[in-house]
Amino acid sequence: MMDCELSEHTRDMLKERNIPEELVWRALKSPDRQESAEDGNMHYVKSIPERGGRFLRVVVNPRVSPNRVVTVFFDRRLRRQT
């Protein structure tokens, strides 16, 4: 797993969206898929069975050291898998 830190925004979103921090680390450690965005950020997507198969999207800025998780959310655009 890469060396990462959580931004203040990410910490706020975890609280607001009731997402355990452990799910972020799980998505980063073993994503179902990775996507490179045009803005240079990397998106790590992971199906979370305990949330009904919803997909957690973790957005990382790899241009800083250590890499910074800039936001995290359940992506409603992606279909649930059970």
C-alpha positions in Angstrom: 0.0 0.0 0.0 1.2 3.5 -0.8 2.2 6.0 1.9 -0.9 8.3 2.3 -2.4 10.8 4.6 -6.0 12.0 5.0 -6.8 15.7 4.2 -8.9 17.6 6.7 -11.7 17.6 4.1 -11.5 13.8 3.9 -11.7 13.6 7.7 -14.8 15.8 7.7 -16.4 13.8 4.9 -15.8 10.5 6.8 -17.7 11.9 9.8 -20.4 13.6 7.8 -21.0 10.5 5.6 -20.6 8.0 8.5 -17.8 6.1 6.7 -15.3 4.3 8.9 -11.7 5.2 8.1 -10.8 1.5 7.8 -12.8 1.4 4.6 -10.5 4.0 3.0 -7.5 1.9 3.8 -9.2 -1.2 2.5 -10.0 0.5 -0.8 -6.4 1.8 -1.1 -4.9 -1.6 -0.2 -7.0 -3.7 -2.6 -9.1 -1.7 -4.9 -11.5 -3.4 -7.4 -10.3 -0.8 -9.9 -8.1 2.2 -10.3 -8.8 5.2 -12.6 -6.6 8.1 -13.5 -8.5 11.4 -13.8 -7.6 14.2 -16.2 -6.7 16.4 -13.2 -3.9 13.9 -12.3 -5.8 12.5 -9.3 -6.1 8.7 -8.9 -9.5 7.2 -8.0 -9.6 3.9 -6.1 -12.9 2.1 -6.3 -13.9 -0.7 -3.9 -17.2 -2.6 -3.5 -18.1 -2.7 0.2 -20.3 -5.7 1.1 -21.3 -4.5 4.5 -22.8 -1.4 2.8 -24.9 -3.5 0.4 -22.2 -3.7 -2.2 -22.1 0.1 -2.7 -18.9 1.4 -4.3 -16.6 3.5 -2.3 -14.5 6.0 -4.3 -11.3 7.2 -2.7 -9.7 10.1 -4.5 -5.9 10.6 -4.0 -3.6 13.4 -5.1 -0.3 11.6 -6.0 1.5 14.8 -6.7 2.3 15.6 -3.1 4.4 13.6 -0.6 3.0 11.7 1.1 0.1 11.1 -1.2 -3.0 12.8 0.1 -6.6 11.4 0.1 -8.6 14.5 -0.9 -12.1 13.0 -0.7 -14.1 9.9 -0.2 -17.7 9.0 -1.0 -20.1 6.2 -2.1 -20.4 6.6 -5.8 -24.1 6.5 -6.7 -23.2 6.4 -10.4 -21.8 2.9 -10.0 -24.2 -0.1 -9.7 -24.4 -2.0 -6.5 -23.0 -5.5 -6.3 -24.1 -8.0 -3.7 
